[in-house]
């Protein structure tokens, strides 16, 4: 069954123009489109094949990603890698990026704690995410969490009811909706965490098996 969907800022707004991901990344290095650049160490751009069949979109870089300059290299990224392997989806087939490219945080002593990006920040950074998708032209986009879902499909799309579904915005690549792996790391109950982890792997398996109509 085809499930129609509206589009969010990354698919609806004007976006950057570049001929390749390398050129786009170069343009993004000096990004000041929102205030998050002021405190972040650096921009954390996407990485992966320039013509990847699948694009994985997370929320924003975390502390370790901010320092390394690469997406999904911290605890959530390591969990994502394990779940991708279990799902039979080689990360090397995927382009991995975030809805927001700078780390947003609050300081608590020497620690930098994740702070959720707001709608305005997601909309400003859609300039880059939309351009990434235009260049790559993936067969499927996987949204990891609510911020990525908003960036792709807008405020009407809700994570819980759409979870595990493949939605089809008009004239755009299909979008598979799932959770962010960091959500699993926050669950204290072991049985609940394992149950949701299996569901997450099942969602990723749908991406691995996806074939465009």
N, C-alpha and C positions, 0 to 999 in steps of 0.2 A: 504494500500500500504506500502510495506517495503522500507524504505529509507536507503541505505547503507551509511556508514560513515567511515572515516579514524580514527586513534586513536592518542591521544595526549600523553604527557609525563607520566601521571599517569597510562596509560594502556600500554605504549610501553617500558618504561625504567625499569631497575632493581629496585626492591623495598625492603623494610625491610621485615624480616621474623619473624613472631611471631604466636603463637598458638591461641591467643585471643586478643580482643581489650584492655583488662586490661594490658596484657603483653606488647603490642605495645605502649600503653600510657606511661608505665613505661620507656621503652627504649627511648621514645621521650622527656622525661623531661629534659634531658641534651643536647638537639639538638643544634649543632653549624654548621649545614650544609650551612647556609648562614649568612650574617652579621646582619640580623634583630634581632637576639637574644640579641645583645649588648644593645639595648635601650628599648626593650619590658620588661614589668614587669615579664611576664611568658609565657610559651607556652599555647595556648588555643587549646586543643585537641577536637575531636568530642565527642558527647554523644548521647546515645540512646540504643535501644536493640542491643545486639551483633549479632542477626540474623534478623535484620529489613528487611522488604520487600522493603522499599523505602529509599534511601539515598538522602538527600538534601545537595548540595555542594554550599557554598557561596564563596566569594572572600578571605576575611581575617577577623580576629577579629577587632572590633573597640575599641574605648577608654574604654567603659564600660565593654566590653568582656575581654579586657586586664587586667583590674583591678579585675574582678570577676573570671577569669579563666574558663569561660563557653561561648560557642558559642551562638550568636543570643539572647542576653539578653538586648540589648540597644533598641533605638527607632526602628530600622529596624527589630529587632527580635520581638518586640511587634506587629508591623504591620504584620509581617509574621504569627504570631500566630492567629491574627484576620482573615487574609485571608485564612489560612488553615482551620479554623473553618467554615468559609462561604463555602468553597469548599467541606466540608464533609470529610476532611482528618485529622485524629487525629495525632497530633505531636508525641504522644507516640508510634505510629506505625513506626515512622521514626528515622533514625540515621542522626543527623545534624552535619555537619563539614564544613571546609573551605579548599580551595585550598592551602592557605598559613596559617601557624599556629601561626605566630608572628605578632603583630601589627606594621605596617609600618606607620610612621607619620612624619610630620614636626611641629616644635614648633613655635607658634605665641603667645608671651607673656606667659600666664599660660595655654593656650589651646594647645592641641595636635590635629592637623588636619590630617585626613586621607590622605595617599599618596598611589597611585596605585602601587601594586607590579609589577615588571618587569618580562619578560619572564624567565630570569635566575633564579630568586627567585622562580617562580612557578615550574620550572623544578627541582630545588633542593628539594623543599618540596613535589614533586610528590612521593618521596621515602616513605613518610608516607601515603599520600592519596591513592596511589595504593595498599599499604598494607591493609589499612582499607577496601577497596573494595574486596580484595582477601579473607579477613577473613569473612566479612559479606555476601558476595555473594547475593546482592540484586536482586530483580526482575526488578527494575527500578532505574535509577539515574536521579535526577532532577538537572540541572545546573542553578544556580541563577546568571546570569550576565556573562559578557564576559571573565573574568579571569577563572571562573570555566569551561566555555565552552572550553577555550584553554587547560586547564589542562586535560580534558577528551578527546577532539576530535582534538586538534591541531590547527594550524593557518589557515587551509583551511575552518574550520567551522566559520560562521559569525552569530552573534546574530540576527540581524534584519531579514534576509531572512529565518532563521531556527526557529524563534520564534514560539512556540506552536507546533512544530513538534516533533515526536518521531523518533530518528535516531537509526540505528542498526549497530554498529561496529561489525565486525566478531568475533565470539566466546567471546563476552563481553556482559554485560547487556545493554539493551536498554537505551537510554539517551533522556530525555525530556528537551527541551531547553526553558528557559524563562528568564525574567529580574530579577535583584536583587531588593528586596523591597526598598532599600535605594534610588533607582532611583525615586520611587514615592514620596518620601519625599522631593525631590529637585524641583518638578514641582510646579510652582507658580499658574498657571491657574487652578482654581477649576474644571471646566468642563473637561479639558484635564486630570487632575489627576484622576478624577472619572472614565473616560472612560478607561484609562490604568489600573486602579485598577480592574475594572470588567474583563478586558482581563487577568490580572494576576490570578485572582480567577478562571477564566475559564481554564487556563493552569493547575493550581493546581487540579482542578476537574478532568482533564484528568488523572492525576497521581492517584487520589483516585479511579477512575473507571478502571484503567489499569489492564488487565489480560494478562499474557504471552501467546503466541501462543503455 
